[in-house]
Amino acid sequence: MRFMVFVRSPDPLAALHTDALERGGVLLDAGDLVPHACGVSGYWLIDVRNREEAVERVKRIPLPACVVEIRQVAVV
């Protein structure tokens, strides 16, 4: 299943912490969003077994003072 993870942070570099997702082989794409003033500094697209795995993998990433939103990507 694919999930989009939105990173909301005052730090524009917060969304760049993708090492753990890359090492785990689940990161499909990541990017920075402009402008940061809208509150979302970036996104990750990951491919995992289920929502629980998505949550567990995101929890392992050091994201101080960040809010993340995890949304399942619809299969078309």
Secondary structure, DSSP 8 states (H G I E B T S, - for coil): -EEEEEEE-SSTTGGG--HHHHHTT-EEEEEE-S-GGGSEEEEEEEE-SSHHHHHHHHHTS--TT-EEEEEE----
